Amino acid sequence: MIPSVGGIVHYVSHGTAGGEYGRECRAAIITQVHDSDPVPEHGVPYIGLFVANPTGLFLSQQVLHDPGKPAGEDTSLCYGQDYAGGTWHWPERVQ
């Protein structure tokens, strides 16, 4: 799939440095697609996001896609996959 403005994706929060809060998947709306910028080696462009958090809103530009990897017992973030903080991925239902 190719990201487009208005699409819904998941954004992964960074969590806190001290570990009080871990990484979490959040709902996000694509606000821009940087397909004229150099595209990373996996071929999915950077995107800008409007992220909905339980405590407020977050805006971010040039967010990198993470295809994910199988999660371990203590690292599962979303549908049994592990994703890096500060990245986006497709919700499982649309992959």
C-alpha positions in Angstrom: 0.0 0.0 0.0 1.1 3.6 -0.6 0.4 6.2 2.1 -1.9 9.1 1.1 -3.1 12.2 2.9 -6.1 11.5 5.1 -5.2 7.8 5.6 -5.3 6.2 9.1 -2.2 4.5 10.4 -0.6 3.7 13.8 2.1 5.8 15.3 4.4 4.2 18.0 5.2 6.5 20.9 8.7 6.6 22.2 7.9 5.9 25.9 10.0 7.5 28.6 13.7 7.2 29.0 13.4 5.8 32.6 10.9 3.1 31.5 7.9 4.5 33.5 6.0 4.4 30.2 6.6 2.0 27.4 6.1 2.4 23.6 2.4 2.4 22.6 0.5 2.3 19.3 -1.6 5.4 18.8 -4.1 6.3 16.1 -2.8 8.8 13.5 -4.0 10.6 10.4 -1.5 11.2 7.5 -1.2 14.9 6.9 1.6 14.9 4.3 3.6 12.4 2.2 7.2 13.2 1.4 7.5 11.2 -1.8 9.7 13.8 -3.4 12.3 13.4 -0.6 14.8 10.6 -0.8 12.8 7.5 0.0 14.3 5.1 2.5 15.7 1.8 1.2 12.4 -0.2 1.9 10.5 2.1 -0.5 7.9 3.6 1.8 8.1 7.4 2.0 8.4 9.5 5.1 5.0 11.0 6.2 3.7 13.7 8.4 1.2 12.7 11.1 -1.5 14.1 13.4 -1.4 11.7 16.3 -4.2 11.2 18.8 -3.0 10.5 22.4 -5.2 9.9 25.4 -3.7 13.1 27.0 -3.5 15.3 23.9 -2.5 15.7 20.3 0.9 15.4 18.7 2.1 16.6 15.3 5.2 15.1 13.6 6.9 15.5 10.3 9.1 13.0 8.4 8.1 9.9 10.3 9.7 6.7 9.1 7.8 3.5 8.4 8.7 0.4 10.4 7.5 -2.9 8.9 7.9 -4.5 12.3 9.3 -7.8 13.5 7.8 -10.7 15.4 7.6 -9.7 19.1 8.9 -11.5 22.1 6.8 -12.3 25.1 7.4 -8.9 26.7 7.7 -6.7 23.7 4.4 -7.2 21.8 3.0 -3.8 20.8 0.5 -4.4 18.1 -1.0 -7.6 16.7 2.0 -9.6 17.9 4.6 -7.3 16.2 7.3 -5.1 17.7 7.9 -1.6 16.3 10.5 1.1 17.0 9.4 4.2 18.9 8.8 7.2 16.7 7.7 5.2 13.6 4.5 4.4 11.9 2.9 1.2 10.5 -0.2 0.1 8.8 -3.0 -1.2 11.1 -3.0 -5.1 10.8 -6.3 -5.1 9.1 -5.0 -3.2 6.0 -1.6 -4.8 5.5 
